[in-house]
């Protein structure tokens, strides 16, 4: 039971990390497109677009690749 809780906690942490990275990328795209920082913060009810792909950094891929 303890292991299951740990795994669920880790999955939630990873999901929050992915969401945070997606929001950062979305803000970065809005800034580079000429949007203001107020516009990029957006409506809290509006979710970020789903078409933004978040990939892990290349450093995690390993030295053999």
VMD Tcl script that draws the C-alpha trace (Angstrom):
set ca {
  {0.00 0.00 0.00}
  {2.81 2.39 0.84}
  {4.47 1.85 -2.55}
  {1.21 2.61 -4.36}
  {0.88 5.92 -2.50}
  {4.44 6.85 -3.36}
  {3.89 6.04 -7.02}
  {0.69 8.11 -7.13}
  {2.45 11.02 -5.43}
  {5.31 10.84 -7.95}
  {2.85 10.72 -10.87}
  {1.08 13.85 -9.57}
  {4.44 15.60 -9.16}
  {5.46 14.74 -12.73}
  {2.09 15.90 -14.08}
  {2.42 19.24 -12.27}
  {5.96 19.58 -13.64}
  {4.72 18.95 -17.22}
  {1.85 21.43 -16.75}
  {4.24 24.06 -15.44}
  {6.60 23.56 -18.40}
  {3.67 23.79 -20.83}
  {2.57 27.08 -19.25}
  {6.13 28.44 -19.50}
  {6.33 27.49 -23.18}
  {2.91 29.05 -23.83}
  {3.98 32.33 -22.18}
  {7.24 32.28 -24.11}
  {5.37 31.82 -27.40}
  {3.00 34.68 -26.58}
  {5.89 36.99 -25.70}
  {7.80 36.16 -28.88}
  {4.61 36.67 -30.92}
  {4.29 40.21 -29.55}
  {1.69 39.57 -26.86}
  {1.88 41.48 -23.61}
  {2.70 39.75 -20.33}
  {-0.82 40.52 -19.07}
  {-2.32 38.84 -22.12}
  {-0.04 35.83 -21.72}
  {-1.14 35.26 -18.12}
  {-4.62 34.67 -19.50}
  {-7.87 33.70 -17.87}
  {-7.46 31.10 -15.09}
  {-10.50 29.24 -16.45}
  {-8.84 28.91 -19.84}
  {-6.54 25.89 -20.12}
  {-3.32 25.99 -22.17}
  {-3.57 24.58 -25.66}
  {-3.20 20.82 -25.88}
  {-1.06 20.87 -29.03}
  {2.06 22.02 -27.16}
  {4.42 19.06 -26.94}
  {6.64 18.95 -23.89}
  {9.77 16.87 -24.29}
  {12.30 16.08 -21.57}
  {15.63 17.90 -21.78}
  {18.26 16.25 -23.96}
  {20.55 15.79 -20.93}
  {18.21 13.10 -19.59}
  {18.51 11.03 -22.79}
  {21.92 9.75 -21.77}
  {25.43 10.00 -23.25}
  {25.03 6.98 -25.56}
  {22.46 8.65 -27.81}
}
mol new
graphics top color blue
foreach p $ca { graphics top sphere $p radius 0.5 }
foreach p [lrange $ca 0 end-1] q [lrange $ca 1 end] { graphics top cylinder $p $q radius 0.2 }
display resetview
